[in-house]
Amino acid sequence: MTEETPGFEEKPDVPSGATSDDAEPKAASSEEAAPAGDANESAGLVAQLDQVRTALGERTADLQRLQAEYQNYRRRVERDRVAVKEIAVANLLTELLPVLDDIGRAREHGELVGGFKSVAESLETVAAKMGLQQFGKEGEPFDPTIHEALMHSYAPDVTETTCVAILQPGYRIGERTIRPARVAVAEPQPGAQTVKADEESEAGDEKDNGPEEG
């Protein structure tokens, strides 16, 4: 039996011809492989970042589209709400037109007095605040878009079709006519325009053929 000498450890066998310097190239090669692994990892992170950016862009576009659709929806709802309100007001005021006609006739006959006068004026004020406007005056040209001719005649003192009497006033709300003015119209007397044109022509000839100065 051999005795082990205390304090000494056995060293691994080193192949003949091999020195400690032979291990250094192996360490160097492992260090050179590390940057290649870092480059691959960086490329993967860049690819992931591109994907995240693409997804973020798509979500942002979706959000903007939804926001635009919501704004259009709000405008459409507001427009419909205003239209419904205008129709409701127009329907209510249309039902009140016969009452306003009665008030107008009572005023023309001098019967709008006392408490009835106060009530009538209050009703007219409320209708005006709701946007009701009365139109139609004697002497204005006839317009078939806002006038309804119930009577027709000829007159020598008009040069175009003219409203000579307002049988029922017209009413509008803003630009919307809820009842045309019912009128009596008069047209120029047949042949009056021809006679007038002839008279003007003769007057012009007399002026041109006047006495010449010597």
LOVO-109595 format. One record per residue: residue in three letters; x, y, z of N, C-alpha, C in turn. Coordinates in steps of 0.02 Angstrom, whole numbers, plus 50000, padded with zeros to 5 digits. Each point is the difference from the previous one (the first is absolute). Example, Ala and Ser with C-alpha at 12.3 -4.5 7.8 and 13.67 -1.06 7.14 Angstrom:
LUMLO   aa  neast  nnorth    nup  caeast  canorth   caup  ceast  cnorth    cup
LUMLO  ala  50660   49716  50390   49955    50059  50000  50045   50060  50000
LUMLO  ser  49982   50053  49964   50042    50059  50003  49961   50055  50037
//
This chain:
LUMLO   aa  neast  nnorth    nup  caeast  canorth   caup  ceast  cnorth    cup
LUMLO  met  50042   49940  50000   49958    50060  50000  50043   50061  50000
LUMLO  thr  49975   50052  49964   50038    50062  49997  49967   50051  50043
LUMLO  glu  50037   50039  50030   49972    50052  50042  49996   50065  49961
LUMLO  glu  49942   50034  50010   49991    50065  49967  50033   50054  50041
LUMLO  thr  50037   50039  49967   50035    50054  50035  49952   50056  50013
LUMLO  pro  49988   50018  50063   49951    50053  50015  50023   50066  49970
LUMLO  gly  49947   50041  49979   50014    50066  49972  50014   50002  49928
LUMLO  phe  50000   49946  49967   50011    49997  49927  49940   49968  49966
LUMLO  glu  49978   50031  49946   49944    49974  49962  50025   49976  49934
LUMLO  glu  49965   49951  49977   50020    49973  49936  49977   50046  49945
LUMLO  lys  50042   50014  49952   49984    50042  49943  49975   49957  49943
LUMLO  pro  49952   50027  49962   49975    49960  49944  50055   49988  49950
LUMLO  asp  49992   49945  49970   50050    49982  49951  49996   50046  49941
LUMLO  val  50055   50026  49981   50003    50044  49941  50032   49962  49944
LUMLO  pro  49967   49999  49945   50030    49962  49944  50068   50027  49984
LUMLO  ser  50040   49954  49977   50068    50019  49983  50000   50049  49943
LUMLO  gly  50039   50049  50005   50004    50050  49946  49950   50055  50008
LUMLO  ala  49952   49995  50048   49949    50051  50010  50020   50044  50057
LUMLO  thr  49990   50064  49994   50016    50047  50052  49939   50039  50019
LUMLO  ser  50006   50042  50050   49942    50039  50022  49980   50052  49949
LUMLO  asp  50047   50017  49957   49983    50051  49949  49950   49974  49949
LUMLO  asp  49995   49933  49994   49952    49972  49952  49928   50014  50019
LUMLO  ala  49984   50013  50062   49931    50012  50022  49977   50070  49983
LUMLO  glu  50046   50048  49991   49981    50069  49987  49963   50009  49934
LUMLO  pro  50019   49968  49945   49961    50009  49938  49928   49978  50007
LUMLO  lys  49988   49947  50040   49931    49977  50010  49958   50054  50034
LUMLO  ala  50029   50032  50051   49964    50053  50035  49987   50058  49953
LUMLO  ala  50049   50015  49959   49992    50056  49953  49944   49985  49950
LUMLO  ser  49997   49938  49977   49948    49983  49951  49931   50005  50031
LUMLO  ser  49993   49982  50065   49934    50007  50032  49981   50072  50008
LUMLO  glu  50051   50044  50013   49985    50071  50005  49980   50029  49933
LUMLO  glu  50028   49976  49945   49981    50024  49934  49930   49977  49981
LUMLO  ala  49976   49944  50025   49933    49976  49984  49946   50040  50036
LUMLO  ala  50018   50033  50057   49951    50037  50038  49970   50058  49961
LUMLO  pro  50040   50044  49966   49970    50055  49962  49952   49976  49947
LUMLO  ala  50013   49944  49969   49954    49974  49949  49932   49985  50030
LUMLO  gly  50000   49971  50061   49936    49987  50033  49964   50065  50018
LUMLO  asp  50036   50051  50022   49969    50065  50016  49970   50032  49938
LUMLO  ala  50032   49993  49943   49974    50029  49938  49934   49967  49980
LUMLO  asn  49997   49934  50007   49937    49965  49985  49944   50023  50046
LUMLO  glu  50018   50008  50064   49949    50022  50048  49976   50071  49985
LUMLO  ser  50046   50044  49980   49982    50068  49982  49955   50002  49939
LUMLO  ala  50016   49957  49951   49958    49997  49940  49930   49977  50017
LUMLO  gly  49994   49953  50046   49934    49977  50021  49960   50054  50035
LUMLO  leu  50035   50040  50042   49967    50055  50035  49976   50054  49950
LUMLO  val  50042   50014  49950   49980    50049  49950  49939   49977  49962
LUMLO  ala  49998   49935  49983   49942    49973  49965  49937   50005  50043
LUMLO  gln  50006   49983  50064   49943    50007  50045  49977   50072  50006
LUMLO  leu  50049   50047  50003   49983    50071  50005  49962   50023  49938
LUMLO  asp  50022   49976  49941   49965    50018  49938  49928   49974  50001
LUMLO  gln  49991   49939  50025   49933    49972  50005  49956   50041  50046
LUMLO  val  50029   50020  50057   49962    50041  50048  49981   50067  49969
LUMLO  arg  50047   50030  49964   49985    50064  49968  49946   49993  49948
LUMLO  thr  50002   49946  49961   49949    49988  49949  49931   49991  50033
LUMLO  ala  49999   49959  50054   49937    49990  50035  49974   50065  50030
LUMLO  leu  50045   50041  50027   49980    50064  50029  49972   50046  49946
LUMLO  gly  50031   50001  49941   49974    50041  49946  49931   49978  49978
LUMLO  glu  49989   49934  49996   49935    49975  49981  49947   50018  50052
LUMLO  arg  50017   49993  50064   49952    50016  50053  49984   50075  50000
LUMLO  thr  50053   50040  49988   49989    50073  49997  49953   50018  49943
LUMLO  ala  50010   49969  49941   49956    50013  49943  49929   49978  50015
LUMLO  asp  49992   49942  50033   49933    49978  50019  49967   50049  50048
LUMLO  leu  50039   50025  50047   49972    50048  50049  49980   50065  49965
LUMLO  gln  50041   50024  49954   49982    50061  49964  49938   49990  49957
LUMLO  arg  49994   49942  49969   49941    49986  49959  49937   49997  50044
LUMLO  leu  50006   49968  50058   49943    49997  50045  49981   50069  50026
LUMLO  gln  50050   50041  50014   49986    50067  50023  49964   50041  49946
LUMLO  ala  50022   49993  49938   49968    50036  49945  49928   49977  49991
LUMLO  glu  49989   49934  50004   49933    49974  49994  49955   50025  50056
LUMLO  tyr  50028   50005  50060   49961    50024  50057  49982   50073  49991
LUMLO  gln  50047   50041  49975   49985    50070  49988  49946   50008  49947
LUMLO  asn  50004   49959  49946   49948    50002  49949  49933   49979  50028
LUMLO  tyr  50000   49950  50043   49938    49978  50032  49970   50055  50044
LUMLO  arg  50043   50034  50038   49975    50055  50042  49970   50055  49958
LUMLO  arg  50034   50019  49946   49973    50053  49956  49934   49978  49969
LUMLO  arg  49995   49937  49979   49939    49975  49970  49942   50000  50051
LUMLO  val  50015   49979  50061   49949    49999  50052  49977   50071  50016
LUMLO  glu  50047   50047  50003   49982    50069  50015  49959   50029  49943
LUMLO  arg  50018   49985  49938   49962    50024  49943  49929   49971  50000
LUMLO  asp  49995   49936  50015   49934    49969  50003  49958   50029  50057
LUMLO  arg  50033   50014  50056   49964    50028  50057  49972   50068  49983
LUMLO  val  50040   50042  49966   49977    50066  49980  49943   49994  49950
LUMLO  ala  50006   49954  49953   49947    49991  49949  49935   49978  50033
LUMLO  val  50004   49953  50047   49940    49977  50034  49967   50057  50039
LUMLO  lys  50042   50041  50032   49973    50057  50038  49965   50049  49953
LUMLO  glu  50032   50015  49942   49969    50046  49953  49934   49973  49973
LUMLO  ile  49997   49935  49987   49938    49971  49975  49945   50004  50053
LUMLO  ala  50019   49986  50063   49951    50003  50054  49973   50070  50009
LUMLO  val  50045   50050  49998   49979    50069  50006  49956   50021  49941
LUMLO  ala  50020   49979  49940   49961    50017  49940  49930   49970  50004
LUMLO  asn  49995   49938  50023   49934    49967  50006  49956   50037  50051
LUMLO  leu  50030   50020  50056   49962    50036  50051  49975   50067  49974
LUMLO  leu  50045   50038  49968   49980    50066  49975  49951   49995  49943
LUMLO  thr  50005   49947  49960   49951    49990  49946  49930   49992  50028
LUMLO  glu  49995   49965  50057   49934    49992  50032  49974   50065  50027
LUMLO  leu  50045   50048  50015   49979    50064  50028  49982   50052  49947
LUMLO  leu  50015   49986  49937   49988    50049  49948  49926   50022  49995
LUMLO  pro  49951   49955  50004   49931    50023  49999  49983   50048  50057
LUMLO  val  50030   49988  50059   49989    50046  50056  50030   50068  49985
LUMLO  leu  50060   50000  49971   50031    50063  49981  49961   50036  49946
LUMLO  asp  49969   49963  49954   49957    50031  49949  49940   50033  50033
LUMLO  asp  49970   49966  50049   49943    50030  50036  50020   50064  50036
LUMLO  ile  50059   49998  50030   50024    50060  50034  50010   50057  49951
LUMLO  gly  50027   49984  49940   50010    50052  49950  49934   50029  49976
LUMLO  arg  49949   49959  49989   49935    50025  49978  49967   50042  50054
LUMLO  ala  50008   49978  50063   49971    50039  50055  50034   50068  50005
LUMLO  arg  50065   50003  49987   50036    50064  50002  49976   50045  49944
LUMLO  glu  49989   49973  49940   49977    50040  49944  49931   50029  50012
LUMLO  his  49958   49964  50037   49931    50023  50012  49994   50039  50067
LUMLO  gly  50056   50012  50032   49999    50038  50062  49971   49962  50059
LUMLO  glu  50001   49934  49996   49972    49961  50054  50053   49974  50049
LUMLO  leu  50062   50019  49989   50054    49976  50043  50008   50050  50057
LUMLO  val  49962   49990  50053   49999    50047  50056  50001   49961  50065
LUMLO  gly  50015   50036  50055   49996    49971  50066  50048   49943  50012
LUMLO  gly  49976   49953  50040   50041    49942  50017  50017   49957  49940
LUMLO  phe  49953   49997  49951   50013    49961  49940  50061   50027  49962
LUMLO  lys  50008   50067  50001   50057    50031  49966  50065   49979  50033
LUMLO  ser  50001   50000  50067   50061    49981  50036  50019   49927  49986
LUMLO  val  49950   49956  50001   50014    49930  49986  50024   49990  49929
LUMLO  ala  49969   50035  49952   50019    49993  49930  50071   50025  49989
LUMLO  glu  50018   50056  50029   50067    50027  49992  50052   49955  50033
LUMLO  ser  49983   49970  50057   50046    49953  50033  50012   49940  49956
LUMLO  leu  49946   49975  49968   50007    49942  49956  50043   50017  49940
LUMLO  glu  49991   50058  49971   50041    50021  49943  50073   50008  50020
LUMLO  thr  50012   50025  50060   50069    50009  50024  50034   49932  50008
LUMLO  val  49965   49952  50030   50028    49933  50009  50015   49968  49933
LUMLO  ala  49954   50007  49952   50011    49971  49934  50060   50031  49966
LUMLO  ala  50009   50066  50009   50058    50033  49970  50065   49976  50032
LUMLO  lys  50000   49989  50066   50060    49975  50034  50018   49930  49976
LUMLO  met  49950   49962  49979   50013    49932  49974  50022   50001  49928
LUMLO  gly  50007   50060  49970   50027    50006  49933  49948   50012  49946
LUMLO  leu  49936   50008  50017   49948    50010  49950  50004   50071  49973
LUMLO  gln  50001   50007  49933   50003    50065  49967  49943   50005  49950
LUMLO  gln  49967   50057  50001   49944    50012  49954  50027   50038  49939
LUMLO  phe  49974   49985  49941   50021    50036  49940  49941   50007  49953
LUMLO  gly  50007   50044  49952   49948    50014  49951  49976   50072  50007
LUMLO  lys  50014   50042  49949   49979    50070  50001  49970   50019  49932
LUMLO  glu  49953   50045  50002   49971    50024  49938  50052   50039  49961
LUMLO  gly  49999   49990  49935   50045    50036  49956  50065   49964  49984
LUMLO  glu  50014   49944  50034   50062    49965  49985  49989   49954  49940
LUMLO  pro  50052   49987  49961   49993    49956  49941  49978   49930  50021
LUMLO  phe  49961   49969  49958   49975    49933  50014  50056   49950  49991
LUMLO  asp  50009   49957  50050   50052    49948  49999  49965   49933  50013
LUMLO  pro  49995   49956  49950   49963    49938  50011  50031   49954  50052
LUMLO  thr  50062   50012  50020   50031    49957  50051  49976   50018  50071
LUMLO  ile  49975   50062  50009   49977    50020  50066  49929   50028  50000
LUMLO  his  49971   50008  49940   49932    50027  49995  49954   49948  49968
LUMLO  glu  49938   50002  50020   49948    49958  49969  49944   50047  49977
LUMLO  ala  49992   50004  49934   49951    50046  49970  49930   49969  50004
LUMLO  leu  49956   50034  50036   49930    49978  50004  49954   50042  49956
LUMLO  met  50021   50060  49981   49960    50043  49957  50047   50031  49948
LUMLO  his  49972   50013  49942   50040    50026  49944  49961   50055  49965
LUMLO  ser  50036   50053  49981   49968    50055  49964  50054   50036  49958
LUMLO  tyr  49978   50050  49963   50045    50042  49960  49997   50071  50027
LUMLO  ala  50055   50034  49995   50003    50069  50023  50046   50040  49954
LUMLO  pro  49979   50061  49984   50041    50040  49954  50062   50030  50033
LUMLO  asp  50002   50001  50067   50054    50035  50034  50054   49954  50026
LUMLO  val  50002   49937  49977   50053    49954  50020  50039   49980  49938
LUMLO  thr  50064   49987  50010   50043    49981  49945  50019   49926  50003
LUMLO  glu  49982   49966  50054   50013    49929  50008  49946   49971  50045
LUMLO  thr  49998   49934  50003   49951    49967  50043  50013   50020  50073
LUMLO  thr  49950   50032  50031   50010    50032  50065  49947   49977  50049
LUMLO  cys  50019   49993  50063   49952    49985  50053  49963   50064  50018
LUMLO  val  49936   50002  49986   49961    50061  50014  49959   49993  50064
LUMLO  ala  49994   49940  50027   49964    49991  50063  50026   49937  50034
LUMLO  ile  50007   50003  50066   50022    49943  50039  49939   49970  50034
LUMLO  leu  49979   49943  49976   49941    49967  50028  50017   49962  50064
LUMLO  gln  50058   49970  50002   50026    49967  50060  50075   50008  50000
LUMLO  pro  50029   50024  50055   50073    50008  50001  50034   49932  49998
LUMLO  gly  50061   50002  49975   50041    49939  50001  50043   49997  50062
LUMLO  tyr  50024   49941  50015   50043    49991  50059  50059   49956  49982
LUMLO  arg  50057   50015  50031   50061    49961  49991  50037   49994  50066
LUMLO  ile  50041   49948  50004   50046    49991  50056  50070   49997  49970
LUMLO  gly  50038   50052  50012   50065    50004  49967  49991   50005  49925
LUMLO  glu  50029   49953  49964   49993    49999  49927  49945   49952  49977
LUMLO  arg  49966   49969  50047   49949    49950  49984  49931   50031  50001
LUMLO  thr  49965   49998  49944   49933    50026  49995  49951   49947  50024
LUMLO  ile  49960   50017  50052   49951    49951  50024  49931   50014  49973
LUMLO  arg  49989   50062  49973   49939    50014  49964  50012   50058  49953
LUMLO  pro  49984   49993  49936   50009    50057  49954  49948   50055  50014
LUMLO  ala  50017   50060  49980   49952    50055  50006  49948   49992  49945
LUMLO  arg  49937   50003  50020   49945    49993  49952  49978   50071  49980
LUMLO  val  50005   50012  49934   49995    50069  49976  49954   50005  49940
LUMLO  ala  49981   50062  49986   49967    50018  49937  50052   50035  49957
LUMLO  val  50006   49980  49938   50052    50028  49957  49968   50037  49941
LUMLO  ala  50039   50046  49974   49979    50037  49941  50056   50000  49950
LUMLO  glu  49982   49990  49937   50049    50001  49946  49991   50064  49959
LUMLO  pro  50051   50020  49962   49992    50059  49958  49942   49990  49951
LUMLO  gln  49965   50055  49985   49944    49997  49953  50025   49975  49932
LUMLO  pro  49965   49952  49969   50022    49976  49935  50005   50057  49950
LUMLO  gly  50057   50004  49966   50012    50053  49951  50029   50063  50030
LUMLO  ala  49999   50005  50067   50026    50061  50031  50075   50008  49987
LUMLO  gln  50035   49945  50002   50072    50003  49989  50015   50021  49928
LUMLO  thr  49959   49976  49953   50012    50017  49930  49986   50074  49988
LUMLO  val  49945   50025  50029   49983    50071  49993  50054   50043  50031
LUMLO  lys  50023   49980  50058   50052    50038  50034  50064   50001  49960
LUMLO  ala  50017   49942  49972   50061    49997  49959  49994   50044  49938
LUMLO  asp  49939   50000  49969   49990    50043  49941  50005   50073  50019
LUMLO  glu  49971   50020  50057   50004    50069  50020  50071   50021  50013
LUMLO  glu  50039   49957  50032   50070    50017  50012  50038   50005  49935
LUMLO  ser  49983   49956  49952   50035    50003  49935  49983   50064  49963
LUMLO  glu  49936   50021  50003   49980    50062  49966  50033   50060  50033
LUMLO  ala  50004   49998  50066   50032    50056  50034  50073   50005  49981
LUMLO  gly  50032   49943  49992   50070    50001  49980  50009   50025  49929
LUMLO  asp  49953   49983  49955   50004    50024  49932  49991   50076  49996
LUMLO  glu  49952   50026  50039   49987    50072  50000  50062   50037  50025
LUMLO  lys  50033   49971  50050   50060    50032  50026  50055   50000  49949
LUMLO  asp  50007   49945  49962   50052    49997  49949  49985   50045  49941
LUMLO  asn  49934   50008  49984   49981    50039  49941  49982   50072  50018
LUMLO  gly  50023   50025  50054   49985    50067  50022  50028   50051  49952
LUMLO  pro  49979   50064  50006   50025    50053  49955  50075   50009  50006
LUMLO  glu  50031   50006  49943   50072    50010  49998  50017   50074  50004
LUMLO  glu  50052   50016  50034   50022    50068  50005  50034   50022  49935
LUMLO  gly  49982   50061  49975   50029    50024  49938  50069   50028  50010
//
